[in-house]
Amino acid sequence: MQNKELNKFNKIIADKTTIISILSNQYDHASTPEELMWCAIQMQNHANALRVIAERLGTDTKNIYGSDHHE
């Protein structure tokens, strides 16, 4: 069960990075300020979601496998 949860987080991270990459390419080819702004906002939204899920993955990994370091 725990590994399934970690795999789910890893899949979400992979999906978000793919989306950000696609948006980055769209940004490079955007021809209007509106398109540029839309791409920038979408990249920011997905980057924020990526940060949150990566933090969650780190926390859950630490909780499942433990840590030798004390914070």
Contacts in CASP RR format, 6 or more apart in sequence:
PFRMAT RR
TARGET T0000
AUTHOR 0000-0000-0000
METHOD contacts of the structure
MODEL  1
MQNKELNKFNKIIADKTTIISILSNQYDHASTPEELMWCAIQMQNHANAL
RVIAERLGTDTKNIYGSDHHE
2 60 0 8 1.000
2 64 0 8 1.000
5 60 0 8 1.000
6 57 0 8 1.000
6 60 0 8 1.000
6 61 0 8 1.000
6 64 0 8 1.000
9 53 0 8 1.000
9 56 0 8 1.000
9 57 0 8 1.000
9 60 0 8 1.000
10 57 0 8 1.000
12 53 0 8 1.000
13 50 0 8 1.000
13 53 0 8 1.000
13 54 0 8 1.000
13 57 0 8 1.000
16 46 0 8 1.000
16 49 0 8 1.000
16 50 0 8 1.000
16 53 0 8 1.000
17 50 0 8 1.000
19 46 0 8 1.000
20 43 0 8 1.000
20 46 0 8 1.000
20 47 0 8 1.000
20 50 0 8 1.000
23 39 0 8 1.000
23 42 0 8 1.000
23 43 0 8 1.000
23 46 0 8 1.000
24 39 0 8 1.000
24 43 0 8 1.000
26 35 0 8 1.000
26 39 0 8 1.000
27 36 0 8 1.000
27 39 0 8 1.000
27 40 0 8 1.000
27 43 0 8 1.000
30 36 0 8 1.000
30 38 0 8 1.000
30 39 0 8 1.000
END
